[in-house]
Amino acid sequence: MPEGTHAAETATQEIEQPATNDAAPAPEMPVAEVPAPVATPAAPKRSRRKAADPTAPVTVDMALAPHLEALLISLDRPTPAERLAVGLGLLPAPEGDDAPPPDKALVAIADQQIEMLVAELNKQFEATSRSFRVELLAGGYRVMTLPAFAQTLATFHKRQTSAKLSRPAVETLAIIAYKQPITRAELESIRGVSCGEVLKTLLEKRLVTIKGRAEELGRPMLYGTTTQFLNHFGLASIKDLPAPTELKLST
C-alpha cells in the first residue's frame, strides 16, 4: 500500500475518535425549593333580598292593623309610611348609617301595604263612630280628630283666639305659599305694604321659614312655608293647595 494512503487512513481514525476531557466535572448547583402558593379564601357572598315583582298583586295581613293603630297613637307628628313599615316588619330595619337603602320596589309595595292598613283602620273607626281617623299629612300619617269636634277641643284648650291668623297674616302667608321661595321685596311689591311685622309673626308661629338667599344684589333672604304650615292647614303637601281662584280670605 502506498505511504500516502496509509497516512490518510491514520488521520481519518484520529478524527473519528472522540476527544477526552481530563478536567474534573463541575459540581451541580442546588435547586432552591419554592413554597407552593397559599390559596386565599374567597370572601363570603352577601345574601341579597330577592327583588320584588312589581306586577304581583299587593297583599297584607290585616292582623297588623291594630299594631299600626298603636304605633300612630304613640306618635305626636306625621310619620312616613316607610318608617311605619319598618316598625311593622314589612321592611328590613337599617343595619347602620352605611347600610344601602332598601330596594325601591320593596318600598313601593310597603307604601301600598300601609295605605291598605290605614284604609282598614278608617273603615273600623267609621263603623264604630269614633271621633278620629288616620290622615296623610305633611308627607306622613297621623291620627286626627274629625272637624265636628274642633270647637270642643278649641274651647277646652283655650287656643281658639291664639290660633286664628289675622287677615294681613293670611294674605302674606298665601302669597308665600304660592310664590315660594320669595324675597321680602317681592312680597311687599305684591301686597303694596310693608310686611316686616307680619313676617316676624309668621316666623314665630313656625308657619314660615328662611329657605336661603337669592342670587341677586344684596343676597336678600328667601322665605317659604314649613311642615308646621302643612299641619296647621291639614295638607299632605304644597300640591294640595287650592287653586288661587278658589282661595277665599276670611273677613
C-alpha positions in Angstrom: 0.0 0.0 0.0 1.4 3.4 -0.8 2.5 5.6 2.1 0.1 8.4 1.1 -2.8 6.0 1.5 -1.6 4.8 4.9 -1.2 8.3 6.2 -4.8 9.3 5.1 -6.3 6.3 7.0 -4.4 7.2 10.1 -5.7 10.8 10.0 -9.3 9.5 9.5 -9.1 7.3 12.5 -7.8 10.1 14.7 -10.7 12.3 13.6 -13.3 9.6 14.4 -12.0 9.0 17.9 -13.9 11.1 20.5 -12.0 13.7 22.4 -11.4 13.0 26.0 -11.5 15.7 28.7 -9.3 15.1 31.7 -10.8 18.1 33.7 -12.9 17.2 36.8 -16.7 17.6 36.3 -18.3 20.8 37.6 -20.3 20.4 40.9 -24.2 20.5 40.5 -25.9 23.7 41.8 -28.5 23.1 44.5 -32.1 23.9 43.3 -34.0 26.1 45.7 -37.4 24.9 46.7 -40.2 27.4 46.0 -43.1 27.1 48.5 -46.4 26.4 47.0 -48.8 29.5 47.0 -51.3 29.5 49.8 -54.8 29.8 48.5 -56.7 32.9 49.8 -60.2 32.0 50.9 -62.8 33.7 48.9 -64.9 36.5 50.6 -68.3 35.2 51.6 -71.0 36.4 49.4 -73.6 38.7 51.0 -77.1 37.4 50.8 -79.3 39.7 48.9 -83.0 40.1 49.3 -84.9 38.8 46.3 -86.1 41.7 44.2 -89.8 42.3 44.4 -92.1 41.7 41.4 -93.8 45.0 40.7 -96.5 43.1 38.7 -97.6 40.8 41.5 -100.7 41.8 43.4 -100.0 43.5 46.8 -101.4 41.8 49.9 -101.1 42.5 53.6 -102.0 40.7 56.8 -104.9 42.8 58.2 -103.9 41.5 61.7 -101.3 44.2 61.6 -104.0 47.0 61.6 -104.2 47.2 65.4 -100.4 47.3 65.6 -100.4 50.2 63.2 -103.0 51.9 65.3 -100.8 51.5 68.4 -97.8 53.0 66.6 -99.8 56.0 65.3 -101.3 56.7 68.7 -97.8 56.7 70.3 -96.5 59.3 67.8 -97.1 63.1 68.0 -96.2 64.0 64.5 -96.8 62.8 60.9 -94.7 59.6 60.3 -93.7 58.5 56.7 -95.1 55.2 55.5 -91.6 53.7 55.1 -90.8 54.2 58.8 -94.1 52.7 59.8 -93.4 49.7 57.5 -90.1 49.2 59.3 -91.9 49.2 62.7 -94.3 46.6 61.5 -91.7 44.4 60.0 -92.8 45.0 56.4 -89.4 46.4 55.6 -86.0 45.4 57.0 -84.6 47.7 59.6 -81.4 49.6 58.5 -78.3 48.0 60.0 -76.3 51.2 60.2 -75.6 54.6 58.7 -73.6 52.9 55.9 -76.3 50.4 55.1 -77.6 50.6 51.5 -81.1 51.9 51.1 -83.9 49.3 50.7 -85.0 48.3 47.2 -87.3 50.9 45.7 -89.7 48.2 44.6 -90.0 46.9 48.2 -90.5 50.4 49.5 -93.3 51.0 46.9 -95.0 47.7 48.0 -94.7 48.6 51.7 -96.2 52.0 51.0 -99.2 50.3 49.4 -99.5 47.9 52.3 -99.5 50.8 54.8 -102.2 52.5 52.7 -104.3 49.3 52.8 -103.9 49.1 56.6 -104.9 52.8 57.1 -108.0 52.2 54.9 -108.9 49.3 57.1 -108.4 51.3 60.3 -110.5 54.2 59.0 -113.2 51.7 58.0 -113.3 50.4 61.5 -113.3 53.9 63.0 -116.2 55.0 60.9 -118.2 51.8 61.6 -117.8 52.4 65.4 -118.5 56.2 65.2 -115.0 57.2 66.5 -114.1 60.8 66.8 -110.9 60.5 64.8 -109.3 58.9 61.7 -105.9 58.5 60.2 -104.9 61.1 57.6 -102.0 61.6 55.3 -100.5 64.9 56.5 -97.2 66.6 55.6 -95.8 63.5 54.0 -96.7 61.1 56.8 -99.7 59.5 58.6 -101.2 60.8 61.8 -104.3 60.3 63.9 -106.5 63.4 63.5 -109.8 64.3 65.2 -112.8 65.0 63.0 -113.8 68.6 62.2 -117.1 68.1 64.0 -115.1 68.2 67.3 -112.9 71.2 66.6 -115.0 73.6 68.6 -115.0 71.4 71.7 -111.2 71.0 71.5 -110.6 74.7 70.9 -112.7 75.6 73.9 -111.1 73.1 76.2 -107.5 74.1 75.2 -108.4 77.8 75.0 -106.5 78.2 71.8 -109.2 79.4 69.5 -108.1 83.1 69.6 -104.4 82.5 69.5 -104.6 80.0 66.6 -106.6 82.4 64.4 -104.5 84.4 61.9 -105.2 88.0 61.1 -106.2 89.0 57.6 -102.8 90.5 56.8 -101.1 87.3 58.0 -103.3 85.1 55.9 -102.7 87.3 52.8 -98.9 87.2 53.4 -98.9 83.5 54.1 -101.0 82.8 50.9 -98.5 84.8 48.8 -95.5 83.0 50.3 -97.2 79.6 49.8 -98.0 80.1 46.1 -94.8 82.1 45.2 -92.2 80.5 47.3 -89.3 80.9 47.5 -89.9 84.7 47.6 -88.0 87.7 48.9 -89.4 90.3 51.2 -89.2 92.9 48.4 -91.2 90.8 46.1 -93.7 90.1 48.8 -94.2 93.7 49.6 -94.5 94.7 45.9 -97.4 92.2 45.6 -99.2 93.3 48.8 -98.3 97.0 48.4 -97.5 97.4 52.1 -94.6 96.7 54.5 -94.6 93.1 55.7 -91.9 93.2 58.4 -94.1 92.6 61.4 -96.3 90.1 59.7 -93.3 88.1 58.6 -92.0 88.2 62.2 -95.3 86.8 63.4 -95.4 84.0 60.9 -91.8 83.1 61.7 -92.6 83.0 65.4 -95.5 80.6 64.7 -93.2 78.5 62.6 -95.5 78.7 59.6 -92.7 80.4 57.5 -89.0 79.8 57.4 -85.9 81.2 55.7 -85.1 78.9 52.7 -81.9 80.6 51.7 -80.7 83.7 49.9 -81.4 85.0 46.4 -78.7 85.1 43.8 -79.0 88.9 43.2 -77.6 92.2 44.5 -77.5 92.2 48.3 -78.4 88.5 48.6 -81.8 89.0 50.2 -83.4 86.2 52.2 -85.9 83.8 50.6 -89.0 82.8 52.5 -91.1 79.6 52.2 -93.6 77.6 54.2 -92.8 74.8 56.7 -94.1 71.4 57.7 -96.0 73.2 60.5 -97.8 75.1 57.8 -98.9 71.8 56.3 -100.0 70.6 59.7 -101.9 73.8 60.5 -104.0 73.7 57.3 -104.3 69.9 57.1 -102.3 69.5 53.8 -100.3 66.5 52.7 -98.0 68.6 50.5 -97.9 72.0 48.8 -99.5 70.4 45.8 -102.7 70.1 47.8 -103.2 73.9 48.0 -106.4 75.0 46.4 -106.3 76.9 43.1 -105.7 80.7 43.6 -109.2 81.3 42.1 -110.7 79.1 44.9 -108.9 80.8 47.7 -111.2 82.9 49.9 -109.8 85.1 52.7 -111.7 85.3 55.9 -113.0 88.8 56.7 
